[in-house]
């Protein structure tokens, strides 16, 4: 009698199960109970991350990479119409990644989370902490490589203490479908681990709360269909300390339609500006594009989509930190527009060639000014 070890037996049983499954699929196709899988859904989906993942420095390749991630989630959902249980095999190469911006790190983390939540797939990363480059270290701290398995809804990703490589230190990504006190307590506790002086501040609390509410109430409108699968009216939040720049960044991101689409125009003057932008936006830099006008209108007029008086000051709350902390900056990247509001400066807008896939609100605080404000408030 031939001896068979446990490993060999497990392998034999796995192969037998696969052969049985393939035989059942062929039989179902033969008798018309199952459709044949289209060619585009066969094989392994594989793509590589560009060397520089940055909206400012490498916009086209960065957006193309994120587009591939979005299309992958869409393909996985579409394939389920043909094979409900057979997984799609794919790989996302990060070997080429040399530089990543904080904004893109948050967007990448959210896209990986979308794959996990919507497609139900697991990603495995075999790299070791001691081999991390600075960009990989940032992604690890955000919890990108642990966005698998079952997580408690709305909680931050549990991440064990790891060695930090490079000048940026991040808290684990936080996500949710609503806004409550428990989330802020968890966020503030995590931020204090990378910035000891960070304390509960009303203006940070209020601005984050408003951004979260905007994501859940306005970013995902049912009257417009989303091109790619969504995992509910979800937002993602994180904070990153940059030692080289001596600044703390707090970011809220959603995968919705963008401010320009969800904030309708109103008023004669603004309608004229939009009309001119549509006609001349691609011909001259003297007039803002329609998307720029709408995002700037949300800030400058402090309007919301509903027009409700009780919520009419929403964007004022989002802008509050800029007035409270000297030298701070608010940057909103939404749809095909980027608008920046700095302390003591006019609002500056920039058109983007492609839709970034949602809205990203970023507060940038100089560490010294933030510490000074907290000292004065004490």
C-alpha angles and dihedrals in degrees: 000000000000116000116231121194121220093254093052091046093051090050092049092050092048092052091047091051091051092050090050092050093049090049091052091049092050090049093049091049091049093053094042096249092119133034120238111255111253116243093247090063096052128095131017121318109221134171138159132234114238120248092249118041103188136124091212100043106029107016103159098047091042094053090044090055092050089046090056089053091050092048089050092057089047092049092050091053092046093050090056087071086067102029115020096182106026109096126227111241114221142154132206112204117214097169092104096050110118103153133024129175121224091245092054092046089058093046091048091049090051092049091051089048089051090054090050097046101036102033097031091222128144125229121204124201116193099187120119126233093237090057095051120129117212094265092047090048090055092050091048092052090051088055097245093143093050099050092117135098127027118328128186107258113262096004128125117257109266108240125179118226110278135178111270116226118197137007100301127081121188139187120232114276114268121206138179151150096231142022123251141152094258091063092052092049090052092046094049092047090053094046092052088059090064098029113032095191093059110114135169107290124181096218094053091043093050096045093050092046091052092049090050092048091049089054095050097038104035115011097073107046117184091215089069123055119226116230093217131045115272129205095221127288090318135167131192126210136187142155128219129193114211110199095187093054095033091228140123118220122201115190137188118189135182133180095224134123098281132251096275092060097043098042107068120208120257134178130044098260094050092047089054091050091051092048092051090046092054092051101040106019093101094042104050142022092217091087126050119238117255091255092053091049092052096048091046089048090055089055102036098041093034090221131157129209095252098050088220110158091222090058098034093104096054097114090046087063089050090052095045097093090060089061095041100049118051114235095012124139136210116206122184119190109186131160106318099341139078120198125185127194116188129186109276094000136103121257110273122200134194128191118229123212095222138027110264092215101256141344126308120191115193130185115195115197124189104229096226094050092046091051091047091053092050092048092052091048093051 
